[in-house]
């Protein structure tokens, strides 16, 4: 099998400093979700590179995050504190 890849099309510079990111996932709504060592999950607007929401609740490093592909619009995150957090998000079209 001959696999080809394309060089990076663009680099997104996030406008607010975050700690080390442990996980990233992109949704179909131009939304990037990051899991970080500062105990938070952040939602980013991919088009402008700005953080639009910072979710708190874990008591130690957040290691992973995922957006539901179907059904309710859910974001799940897993942490070293032994918990999984699930939140509902609503994308507002402007």
N, C-alpha and C positions, 0 to 999 in steps of 0.2 A: 504494500500500500504506500503510495506516495502522498504524504501529507504536506500541504503548503500552508503557510501562515502569512498574514499581512502585518506589516509594521504598524505600530500604534498610530491610530488615526488622529487622536487628540489626547492631550493631557489635561485633566481636570484639576485645577488648583483650588482646594477648598479654602474659603475665605476666613474661616474661624479655626484657630489652632485646636487640635485635639491631641489627646495622648495617643500612644501606639494603638493602631487598629488591628484587631484580631480577626475580623470577618467583614466582608462586604457582599451585598446583594443588590441587584438592580431590578426595579419593577417595570412594568409596561407603561407606567405613568411618568416616566422620566424622574423617578424617585430612586435615590441611592440610600441604602440603610447600612450603617456601620456599627460594629460592636467594638468597644474600646476598653482599655485598661483603667480608665477613669470611672468605671462602674456604670457606664451609660450606653444607651443605644441612641444614635443620632439619625435623623431623617434629613436628607440633603436634596435640594433642587439641582438636578444634573445640568439643566440649561444655563444656570447662572453661577453654580458652584457655591451657593449659600446654604447654611444649615437653617432648616425651617422649624425643627423641633428637636429637643433633647429629652429623651425618656430616662427617668431615674427610677430606682427601685431595687437594683441589685446591691449587695453589700461588699462585693469584691469584683475582680476582673470579669468582664463579659467576653466569652470566648467565641460565641457564634450567634448568628441571626439569620432569619429566613422570612420571606414574604409568602403567604399562601398564594398558590397559583389559581385556585378556583374557590368558589364559595365566598364566604365573608372575607372582607379585606383585613387579614390578620398579620401581625408581625410577632414572631416568636423569638425569644433570646434565651441563651443558656449561659450560666455563669459558674465560676469556681465556688460560689456559695451553695451550690447544689440545687439551685432552683431554675425553673423554666418560667419565664414571664410571657404572657400572651396579651397583646393589646389590639384593639380594633382601630383602624385608621380610615378616614374618609378623605378621598381625593376630591377637591373642589375645583371644578373647571372654571377658568376665568376668561 
